[in-house]
Amino acid sequence: MNSLIISAVGSDRPGIVSEISGVITSHGGNVEESRMSRLGSDFAIIMLISVIPDWQESLEVALQSISELKIITKPTITQESSDNIQCQIDLCGADNEGIIKVMSKYLAGKSINIIDMQTHISHAPVSGTPLFNLKAITVIPENVNLTNIQSDLNQIAQKLGVEIRVHQSNSIAEAR
């Protein structure tokens, strides 16, 4: 089986997921993982699929025929899990410019790989103040001290006026 990443973006409308998954299934493909979300007035999809090699080209052609969606396909290789430490990082606090930049720059500087990140704005219960929420699933190299990471993130949290929590997990699936 070949592995493909499919990404699709277009104006939100009922039936997008059904249409894409129908094309995948009818061309010998199987959805292994996916993320789908409405962002603004658009709908975005990213999927990891497996497909029989003989069907890959016809699948890619059929996907391009779906109207009103920009679709990109890219071959990929599925990776085996490693012995690195897997953690979830949760951040919540005042919404201010640059939070993602500060967090991602710090993590990259420590060779910590972000494998999944979700963000959204919520509102504080009483005041209605906008709160920025971030959930990141990360892989931390074995040679990086988790206690030092938590300490550094506490300092970053103070500077940004947010709360940051780190939770170690045994698997990526558990962290999600």
N, C-alpha and C positions, 0 to 999 in steps of 0.2 A: 504494500500500500504506500502511496505517496501522501505526504502531509502538505497542506496548503493553508496559508492564512488568507482569509477573505475579509476585506474591509469595504463597507458600503455606507454612503451618506446621501441623504436626500430629504426633501420636504416630508414631514411626518404625515402619514395617512394610514388608515386601517389596511391590513393585509400584507405589509412589507415582509414581516417575519415568515408568514405562510408562503409567500411567493418565493423568497430566497431558499427556504428550507425545502420546498417542493422541487425546485430546480436541482438542488444538491442531491436529494434522495433519488430523483428520477435519472440521475447520471452516475449512480453507483457510489455516491459519497455518503459520509456519516459525520455529523457534527460531534467533535470531541470536547471542545470547550467553546464558550461564547460569552460575550458581554454585549449588551444592547441597552440603549438609553436615548430618551428624547432630550436634546440639548437645544434650548431656544425653540424655534419652530421646526427644527430638523430632527431626524432620527438617525442614529449612528449605530453601526453593527461592526463587531470584529469577531471572527470565528476562526478556530483551528479545526480543520476537517481532514479526514482521511478519504482518499479516493483511489479506486483501482486505476493503475497507470494507463490502461487503454482508454479510460473514460475522461482523463484529466483535460485534454484539449477541448473535447465537446462540452464539458462542464463550463470551462472558462468562456467559451463562445456563448453558451446559453445564458450565463450570468450577465454578459454585456447586453443582452437583449431586453433586460428588465428596464422598463421606462422610468425616467425621473430619478434614477439613482446613479451616483458615481461609484463604480465598483473597481477595486484593485485586488488582484490575486498575486500571491508571492509564495513560491515553494519554500519550505522550511524543513528543519530536522527536529524531531521531538527529542528532548534531552532527558537523560536519566537523572534522578534526584541525586544530590551530593550529600556529603557529610557536614556541610556548612551549617551554621546556626540559622534557623528561620525565625523571624520575629515580625510581630505586628506593631506598628507605631501608630498611636492615636493622638491627634492634636485637636484641641478645641479652644477657641478664644476669640478675642476681638478681631474682626475682619480688618486687616491692614495690608497694604500693598507689599508684595515681595515674600510672603510666607513660603510659597512653594520654592522660590529661588533660593532662599536661605537654607531650607531643609535639604533640598536636592544637592546643593553645593557642598554642604557639610557631609552628607552621606557619600557622595562621590569621592570626596577627599579622603575618606576612610575605607575606600574600596567596597562600600556596601551597595549592593545591587538592589534597586527597586524593581520588583517583578509585577506589582499591581498597585495602583494608587487610585483612590476615589476621593473626590472633594465635593462639598456642597455648602451652601449657606443656610443656616437655620436662624431662628430668632429666639432670644432669651425669653423665658416664660413671663416674667413680670414687666420688664422694661421694653421688650420688643427689639432690643439692640441686635443688629446683625452679628452672628457668630460664624466664624469660619471653622469648618470641620474637615479633617483630613484623616484618611485611613490608608496606610501604606503597608504592604507586605514586602519584607526585605529578606535578603540572604546576606548574612554577615560571615566573612571569612573566619575560619577557626582561630587564626592568630590575632584577631581583634578582641580586646577585652570588653565584654558586655557591660561591666560595671562602669568602665570609663565612658562608654557610649552614653549610658543613662545620665551620668554626671554632666557630660558635655551638652546633652539635650536639655537638661534642667537649666543650664546657663542660657541656652538659646531661648527656652520658654520664658525666662525672666525678661530677657531683652525684648521679646516680641509681645509680651503680655498675654501669653496663652498657657495652656496646660498640655504637657506631652507625657504620654505613658508608653512604655515599651513592654510587650508581652512576648516571651519566648514560646514557640510552639514546636511540636515534634514533626509537623509536616506542613507543607504549603496548603494543602486542602484544609487542614485544621485551622490555619490562620485566616483563611478566607471566610 
